């Protein structure tokens, strides 16, 4: 299930989160980093640890660019964190 959640005070945003069922049948909430995503209900994803400080109950992140979650196109800085391809040099 992919949804948005508002953070704790004093922050304000719509954080993108997803309820993920792990291979050991546990359900967790995982943050979807970066701008935009292609996640749908039955996507297969890879999850890493690391909580989101202003979102209660969100203690893991989905990894961009692995399995069904695409990387961010045209990203130039911090590419390894968002699964972006190396830009074509001129």
Helices and strands as residue ranges (DSSP letters): E 2-5, E 15-21, E 27-31, E 47-49, E 58-62, H 79-82
